Amino acid sequence: MLGSLSLLAATPFAFRSFSPSSNNNRSLSSGTNHQIAKQLATESGRGSQKLLRRHVFPGYRRVSYGSPISAVMIDDSSTITTSEENTQNIGILDIDSALRPFKDHFQYRIKKFVDQKNLFENYEGGLEEFAKGYLRFGFNREEDGIVYREWAPAAQEAQVVGDFNGWDGSNHKMEKNEFGVWSIKIPDSEGNPAIPHNSRVKFRFKHGDGVWVDRIPAWIKYAIVDLTRFGAPYDGVHWDPPPSERYEFKYPRPPKPKVPRIYEAHVGMSSSEPRINSYREFADDVLPRIQANNYNTVQLMAVMEHSYYASFGYHVTNFFSVSSRSGTPEDLKYLIDKAHSLGLRVLMDVVHSHASNNVTDGLNGFDVGQSSQESYFHTGERGYHKLWDSRLFNYGNWEVLRFLLSNLRWWLEEFKFDGFRFDGVTSMLYHHHGINMPFTGDYNEYFSEATDVDAVVYLMLANSLINNILPDATVIAEDVSGMPGLGRPVSEGGIGFDYRLAMAIPDKWIDYLKNKNDEEWSMMDLSCSLTNRRYTEKCISYAESHDQSIVGDKTIAFFLMDKEMYSGMSCLTDASPTIDRGIALHKMIHFITMALGGEGYLNFMGNEFGHPEWIDFPREGNGWSYEKCRRQWTLVDTDHLRYKFMNAFDRAMNALDDKFSFLSSTKQIVSCTDEENKVIVFERGDLVFVFNFHPENTYDGYKVGCDLPGKYRVALDSDAWEFGGHGRVGHDVDHFTSPEGIPGVPETNFNNRPNSFKVLSPARTCVVYYKVDESVEETNGINVISVSETLEMDASKQKNAEESAILILPRLIMEIKKIHKKLMTVTPPVSMRNCKKMEQSRKVLKNQQLLC
């Protein structure tokens, strides 16, 4: 989302000292709850920006007092000692000593976090209980009736209206307590709920101007719109299906993988037809594709209800509702359960950074000009994002914390999501929201009065809650600023995310593809950009996501091949130089991003096979067309089109990590950035990666350094026939290492590596080598097969399970191996001539390789 701000992501490098300016301490005297509440509103208006200036922090806190649904502040110093103890040992300062000048800042935010948790413990039963707001607010079944509660302190009168009472609320007036919460209990009628399941409801209230307005309940669990009426407003729906219609989960959550390999997907645009796809169709048709390509995690966009489809789901109107365009809440549960049955974890793209500016169908409709303390949002400029045209939450408000934290628990427990990707985190972290802020890495940019400490504390609370409820959850932050500590545990003084998105990487690739010729590509610059991340804070790398696919931009495949993708992707004709280059670089760009760019990997739906064109949601400017708001799966399914080659390589990339677990290895050493020859060599785990970006030169006998001595073979080769390459690298060749220099003296080694071996490195290829375990080889008398061969076996098994179970005679095994060896020793043509005949021959061999 924040990609639209055109911010520069940077890893901190400047460590100047920081000293917060002093300010007179303020204190609050005790009094009645109403006096305290008024004082609270005054203090809240000043915000955390001024509070940050203090060296000594007063003993006042937000509490829920006398009721589980209240917001007041009292003078209470009972937990100050505990808070001070928690701020003395800040682990993150030991990890990065350059953060020590900002110890005051860390102490301040940790104290606010600890105090807030203590308040929850004292007055709400703890953080986890506090986050069960959906069991009290909104519509809930209680004894012999339905109870509806809504926080709307600015309302003067209130009613609940809907289909059940003919939209006449005169007999269903609500009562308001001293904390601004309206409630009503509607008794059952003849043993049946007075409000039927799947019937429309709204909250009707009168504000200070004497005007009555209808709003969708803030905690509504489903919302719909009349699609036959242009511009029709959404209606809230009471969703409480009978047991016979309620989806029951059948499969447990898959275990947390060592490394998330994430498939970012948008359900609505996942159909091959120009229409909105459904949750169930996505589950049945798209999830198997994701599994087949060896991803282990699905990240779903646009789950929360949003009235404007073209917002990509980022202008949320109803936070507890699933997007009704694709189905019902039960349909979404079916999707998630189906994913779990396939071994896929499911993350939700959650938007707590802002809310839709819509009044009639969004949370913004509850703002009728009241103070910030009585609203979900800040007032004035602080409550409005000028680039996004959306409202900004007041994270220091008790009821806002209840709403957002409960929202996270709702999605985890009701729908069994396995974690979240938090959108727009940069906008939350700073009062300037990252707008026109070119982050340079200077630590003063992260820890100053510009930091929104209320938002930081909310994120710490959110991550603590998620980890308490689901210890194996995966939580990712979309942050372009490079905030230190974002990816460290809350217990160390960090904000608590498991990963941050490596958002600078796609910007680097776009810069190269737009502005540099192939000969101008810098191996050192690429290597530094891919490895430029904070030590001990994990990143999810990606070459392109949905941000790079929206209208006005291009996917990497379209940058590389452009209009030739319309005419040059058939295997029945020779590949043009543009197509040949495009497919080769598409594979290399995505693979080096995965292998060198982080501790996890993400791909957006369709980019795995080089989906052409861009994404353009239906809008007035395109005649409300869905033509470019879909995924053309037929392109990759058509056997004579070259899209299948990029898809096969994507599958092989993921399979390589499955087999060798290189992404989870902390061993990452770049030994060579050869500018003259355009070669990058690095090790990840015990694999050796060789990337030759030169547009023309092939190097025979190119020397590469490695750590371990022994025999190496090809594990993955982008130039293999099955990936649309030219088959120039022999996969049955043994590469034996030679020692380099004096053992234990790196400066005498080759590229600081104690061993080396020589390889054939064709132009625009990447080849991965693994060390052969010769003891296993001698014991078993067989060769360890490459990932490419494994994938062909898997594909054959998937096509014909019965055939995969057949035991092949040993003599036939020997014959097939001979055929394979002959094919590998034949010098292939430079182009893809006779592609059709070759493909047919390859298929025959493919069907027989089950026995290799």
Sequence and secondary structure as in RCSB ss.txt:
>XXXX:A:sequence
MLGSLSLLAATPFAFRSFSPSSNNNRSLSSGTNHQIAKQLATESGRGSQKLLRRHVFPGYRRVSYGSPISAVMID
DSSTITTSEENTQNIGILDIDSALRPFKDHFQYRIKKFVDQKNLFENYEGGLEEFAKGYLRFGFNREEDGIVYRE
WAPAAQEAQVVGDFNGWDGSNHKMEKNEFGVWSIKIPDSEGNPAIPHNSRVKFRFKHGDGVWVDRIPAWIKYAIV
DLTRFGAPYDGVHWDPPPSERYEFKYPRPPKPKVPRIYEAHVGMSSSEPRINSYREFADDVLPRIQANNYNTVQL
MAVMEHSYYASFGYHVTNFFSVSSRSGTPEDLKYLIDKAHSLGLRVLMDVVHSHASNNVTDGLNGFDVGQSSQES
YFHTGERGYHKLWDSRLFNYGNWEVLRFLLSNLRWWLEEFKFDGFRFDGVTSMLYHHHGINMPFTGDYNEYFSEA
TDVDAVVYLMLANSLINNILPDATVIAEDVSGMPGLGRPVSEGGIGFDYRLAMAIPDKWIDYLKNKNDEEWSMMD
LSCSLTNRRYTEKCISYAESHDQSIVGDKTIAFFLMDKEMYSGMSCLTDASPTIDRGIALHKMIHFITMALGGEG
YLNFMGNEFGHPEWIDFPREGNGWSYEKCRRQWTLVDTDHLRYKFMNAFDRAMNALDDKFSFLSSTKQIVSCTDE
ENKVIVFERGDLVFVFNFHPENTYDGYKVGCDLPGKYRVALDSDAWEFGGHGRVGHDVDHFTSPEGIPGVPETNF
NNRPNSFKVLSPARTCVVYYKVDESVEETNGINVISVSETLEMDASKQKNAEESAILILPRLIMEIKKIHKKLMT
VTPPVSMRNCKKMEQSRKVLKNQQLLC
>XXXX:A:secstr
 GGGG        B                  HHHHHHHHHHHHHHHHHHHTT SS  SEEEE  SSSS  EEEE
  TTHHHHHHHTT  HHHHH GGGGGGHHHHHHHHHHHHHHHHHHHHHHSSHHHHT GGGTSEEEEETTEEEEEE
E TT SEEEEEEGGGTT GGG B EE TTSEEEEEEE BTTB SS TTEEEEEEEE TTS EEEE  TT S EEE
 TTSTT  EEEEE    TTTS    S      SS EEEEEESTT SSSSS   HHHIIIIIHHHHHHTT  EEEE
ES EE S GGGTT S SEEEEE GGG  HHHHHHHHHHHHHTT EEEEEE  S EE  SSSSGGGG SS  GGGS
SB  GGGGEETTTTEE B TT HHHHHHHHHHHHHHHHHH   EEEETTHHHHHBTTTTTT    SBGGGTSSTT
B HHHHHHHHHHHHHHHHH TT EEEE  SS  TTTTS GGGTS   SEEE THHHHHHHHHHHH  GGG  HHH
HHHHHH S TT  EEB S  GGGGBTTS  HHHHHHGGGGGTS BTTS   HHHHHHHHHHHHHHHHHHHHS SS
EEEETTGGGT  S B  S GGGTS  TTSS  HHHHH TTBTHHHHHHHHHHHHHHHHHH  TT S EEEEEEET
TTTEEEEEETTEEEEEE  SS  EEEEEEEESS SEEEEEEETTSGGGTS   S TT  EE EE SSTT GGGSB
TTBSEEEEEEE TTEEEEEEE  HHHHHHH S    HHHHHHHHHHHHH HHHHT    HHHHHHHHHHHHHHHH
S   SS TTHHHHHHHHHHHHHHGGG 
